[in-house]
Amino acid sequence: MGYLGSFCWLPISLGINTGLWISDLVKLKVGDIYGKPYADLLKKKTKKKRRLHLIAIQEDIVEYCIGKQPDDFLFPSKKTDIHISTTQAYRILVAAGEWIGRHDIGTHTMRKTFGYHYYKRTKDVYTLMEIFGHSSPTITKKYIGIREDEIADSLKDFRL
């Protein structure tokens, strides 16, 4: 599995535990997250500040960052002096999904997975809406696919 194996776990862990877009994940440097309970960053797409809470995944971060320097990109390109592209991240994640027999995994899957599980655990659509930068709870629920679950649950025992 080579580069695929060494690369995959941390971006997946960061993606499903923070809900970041892949464009924000790939530009992170070791010093942005290593040994920190949280990291503040400016989201590329919205230009809004976002605080990442990292305590729960710090063990993954520490293990991945062994031997890396604070100025190193977390996910360096093999071809350039910068980070991998979002397209390359997508290719790697798709390959990882296929390796485990899943053909429905991509970069956006991580963000939606975070949102879905955050909502299922907290039922707090307003905070999730703020985390995602959405303008309404309806958009957030539709985005994470929770509305379909709620409809199915409400009809599970429905009979006239």
GUDRENDREN-57092 format. One record per residue (C-alpha): x, y, z; residue in three letters. Coordinates in pm, 1 decimal. Each point is the difference from the previous one (the first is absolute). Last residue first. Layout:
BEGIN
@x=X; y=Y; z=Z; type=Ala $
...
This chain:
BEGIN
@x=-5374.2; y=370.2; z=994.2; type=Leu $
@x=357.2; y=-123.6; z=24.6; type=Arg $
@x=322.5; y=176.2; z=80.8; type=Phe $
@x=251.2; y=-219.7; z=179.0; type=Asp $
@x=308.1; y=92.0; z=-206.9; type=Lys $
@x=-152.0; y=315.2; z=-148.1; type=Leu $
@x=159.1; y=245.8; z=242.1; type=Ser $
@x=330.3; y=-185.6; z=-14.3; type=Asp $
@x=2.3; y=8.1; z=-382.3; type=Ala $
@x=-74.4; y=373.3; z=-1.1; type=Ile $
@x=274.5; y=65.1; z=253.8; type=Glu $
@x=250.6; y=-206.5; z=-194.8; type=Asp $
@x=-84.2; y=183.0; z=-324.6; type=Glu $
@x=43.1; y=333.0; z=179.5; type=Arg $
@x=339.6; y=-102.2; z=130.3; type=Ile $
@x=163.0; y=-0.7; z=-341.5; type=Gly $
@x=294.0; y=212.4; z=113.2; type=Ile $
@x=-67.9; y=278.1; z=-251.2; type=Tyr $
@x=-378.3; y=-18.7; z=41.8; type=Lys $
@x=32.8; y=48.8; z=374.3; type=Lys $
@x=240.8; y=291.2; z=-46.4; type=Thr $
@x=-215.5; y=169.5; z=-265.5; type=Ile $
@x=-307.3; y=-30.1; z=220.2; type=Thr $
@x=189.8; y=136.8; z=300.6; type=Pro $
@x=64.2; y=321.5; z=-194.7; type=Ser $
@x=281.4; y=221.4; z=-131.8; type=Ser $
@x=277.9; y=-257.9; z=2.4; type=His $
@x=349.0; y=77.7; z=128.6; type=Gly $
@x=74.9; y=-363.5; z=76.3; type=Phe $
@x=83.3; y=60.6; z=365.8; type=Ile $
@x=-289.5; y=246.9; z=28.8; type=Glu $
@x=-250.8; y=-248.9; z=-144.6; type=Met $
@x=143.1; y=-263.9; z=232.9; type=Leu $
@x=-64.8; y=234.4; z=293.3; type=Thr $
@x=-356.5; y=54.8; z=-118.3; type=Tyr $
@x=-63.7; y=-369.1; z=-79.3; type=Val $
@x=61.3; y=-106.7; z=357.6; type=Asp $
@x=-138.3; y=-356.3; z=15.2; type=Lys $
@x=324.1; y=-71.6; z=192.2; type=Thr $
@x=108.7; y=-352.9; z=-94.6; type=Arg $
@x=-200.1; y=-43.0; z=-322.6; type=Lys $
@x=90.6; y=356.3; z=-101.5; type=Tyr $
@x=371.9; y=-47.8; z=52.2; type=Tyr $
@x=-20.3; y=-337.6; z=-173.1; type=His $
@x=-160.6; y=142.2; z=-314.3; type=Tyr $
@x=218.0; y=308.4; z=-6.8; type=Gly $
@x=327.4; y=-189.4; z=35.6; type=Phe $
@x=-107.2; y=-250.9; z=-263.4; type=Thr $
@x=-96.3; y=285.3; z=-232.4; type=Lys $
@x=344.7; y=154.4; z=31.6; type=Arg $
@x=174.7; y=-333.8; z=-50.1; type=Met $
@x=-209.3; y=-91.6; z=-303.7; type=Thr $
@x=101.6; y=324.5; z=-170.5; type=His $
@x=349.3; y=-134.1; z=-70.2; type=Thr $
@x=-124.1; y=-318.5; z=-157.7; type=Gly $
@x=-135.9; y=-335.4; z=104.4; type=Ile $
@x=-285.1; y=-178.3; z=-176.7; type=Asp $
@x=183.8; y=-292.4; z=-157.5; type=His $
@x=70.1; y=-190.8; z=319.3; type=Arg $
@x=181.1; y=-334.2; z=-10.5; type=Gly $
@x=271.7; y=80.2; z=252.1; type=Ile $
@x=261.4; y=69.5; z=-271.2; type=Trp $
@x=-269.5; y=179.7; z=-199.2; type=Glu $
@x=-41.4; y=250.1; z=280.1; type=Gly $
@x=376.2; y=51.8; z=23.5; type=Ala $
@x=15.3; y=55.1; z=-376.3; type=Ala $
@x=-281.2; y=256.3; z=24.8; type=Val $
@x=185.9; y=169.4; z=284.7; type=Leu $
@x=324.5; y=16.8; z=-200.0; type=Ile $
@x=-170.3; y=132.7; z=-311.8; type=Arg $
@x=-187.7; y=265.5; z=200.2; type=Tyr $
@x=318.4; y=113.2; z=173.3; type=Ala $
@x=164.9; y=26.8; z=-343.7; type=Gln $
@x=-285.9; y=217.4; z=-123.4; type=Thr $
@x=19.0; y=215.3; z=312.4; type=Thr $
@x=362.8; y=59.2; z=-83.6; type=Ser $
@x=284.5; y=-133.6; z=209.4; type=Ile $
@x=186.3; y=251.0; z=213.2; type=His $
@x=292.0; y=212.6; z=-114.2; type=Ile $
@x=357.1; y=-57.3; z=-115.7; type=Asp $
@x=-115.8; y=-182.7; z=-312.7; type=Thr $
@x=-10.5; y=-353.3; z=-142.8; type=Lys $
@x=-31.0; y=-221.4; z=307.3; type=Lys $
@x=-258.9; y=237.2; z=141.5; type=Ser $
@x=-4.4; y=47.6; z=373.2; type=Pro $
@x=-298.3; y=-98.4; z=215.5; type=Phe $
@x=64.5; y=137.7; z=346.1; type=Leu $
@x=200.3; y=282.2; z=-155.2; type=Phe $
@x=334.5; y=39.1; z=171.2; type=Asp $
@x=61.6; y=324.9; z=191.9; type=Asp $
@x=-31.0; y=-169.1; z=342.6; type=Pro $
@x=250.2; y=-274.9; z=-99.2; type=Gln $
@x=-91.2; y=-365.5; z=-50.6; type=Lys $
@x=170.2; y=-294.2; z=168.5; type=Gly $
@x=-314.9; y=-120.1; z=177.3; type=Ile $
@x=-293.5; y=195.0; z=-142.7; type=Cys $
@x=-234.1; y=-294.5; z=-67.8; type=Tyr $
@x=20.7; y=-139.2; z=354.4; type=Glu $
@x=-46.2; y=344.5; z=156.2; type=Val $
@x=-301.5; y=79.3; z=-218.1; type=Ile $
@x=-172.1; y=-332.1; z=64.2; type=Asp $
@x=53.2; y=42.5; z=377.1; type=Glu $
@x=-129.5; y=359.0; z=-24.1; type=Gln $
@x=-332.4; y=-122.4; z=-139.0; type=Ile $
@x=-228.2; y=70.6; z=299.5; type=Ala $
@x=191.9; y=314.5; z=99.1; type=Ile $
@x=-21.7; y=156.3; z=-346.4; type=Leu $
@x=-276.2; y=260.3; z=11.9; type=His $
@x=26.3; y=195.9; z=-321.9; type=Leu $
@x=-84.9; y=368.5; z=27.3; type=Arg $
@x=-127.6; y=163.8; z=-316.8; type=Arg $
@x=48.1; y=353.5; z=-128.0; type=Lys $
@x=-194.7; y=95.3; z=-310.6; type=Lys $
@x=154.7; y=48.9; z=-343.6; type=Lys $
@x=-296.7; y=-195.3; z=-141.3; type=Thr $
@x=175.4; y=-242.9; z=-235.5; type=Lys $
@x=350.2; y=5.4; z=146.1; type=Lys $
@x=-100.5; y=-30.8; z=363.8; type=Lys $
@x=225.1; y=209.6; z=224.2; type=Leu $
@x=156.2; y=-207.7; z=270.2; type=Leu $
@x=9.4; y=-30.9; z=375.8; type=Asp $
@x=140.3; y=-319.0; z=146.9; type=Ala $
@x=-105.5; y=-184.9; z=312.4; type=Tyr $
@x=141.9; y=-217.6; z=275.9; type=Pro $
@x=345.3; y=39.7; z=-154.5; type=Lys $
@x=286.4; y=-248.5; z=-7.0; type=Gly $
@x=22.4; y=1.4; z=-380.0; type=Tyr $
@x=-280.9; y=195.2; z=-167.7; type=Ile $
@x=130.3; y=303.7; z=-187.9; type=Asp $
@x=364.7; y=-96.4; z=50.8; type=Gly $
@x=-43.5; y=-304.3; z=-225.5; type=Val $
@x=-129.3; y=217.0; z=-282.5; type=Lys $
@x=-354.3; y=15.5; z=-131.9; type=Leu $
@x=-53.3; y=81.4; z=-369.0; type=Lys $
@x=-151.5; y=-338.2; z=-85.7; type=Val $
@x=-270.3; y=20.5; z=266.8; type=Leu $
@x=-141.8; y=338.2; z=-103.1; type=Asp $
@x=-58.1; y=-100.9; z=-363.9; type=Ser $
@x=-130.5; y=-335.4; z=127.6; type=Ile $
@x=-287.4; y=184.5; z=165.5; type=Trp $
@x=3.9; y=-29.3; z=375.3; type=Leu $
@x=-257.8; y=-202.3; z=191.0; type=Gly $
@x=223.9; y=-24.9; z=307.1; type=Thr $
@x=-6.6; y=-364.3; z=111.0; type=Asn $
@x=-82.1; y=-162.7; z=-333.4; type=Ile $
@x=253.6; y=205.5; z=-192.7; type=Gly $
@x=278.8; y=-5.5; z=257.3; type=Leu $
@x=-27.8; y=-378.4; z=40.5; type=Ser $
@x=-20.4; y=-48.7; z=-376.0; type=Ile $
@x=292.3; y=235.6; z=-55.1; type=Pro $
@x=195.8; y=-186.2; z=269.5; type=Leu $
@x=-78.7; y=-354.8; z=-115.3; type=Trp $
@x=73.8; y=25.4; z=-368.6; type=Cys $
@x=355.1; y=110.0; z=-56.5; type=Phe $
@x=212.4; y=-286.5; z=129.5; type=Ser $
@x=-220.6; y=-259.8; z=-162.5; type=Gly $
@x=-30.9; y=174.0; z=-336.5; type=Leu $
@x=367.8; y=84.6; z=-14.4; type=Tyr $
@x=84.9; y=-371.1; z=13.5; type=Gly $
@x=-306.7; y=-231.8; z=-33.7; type=Met $
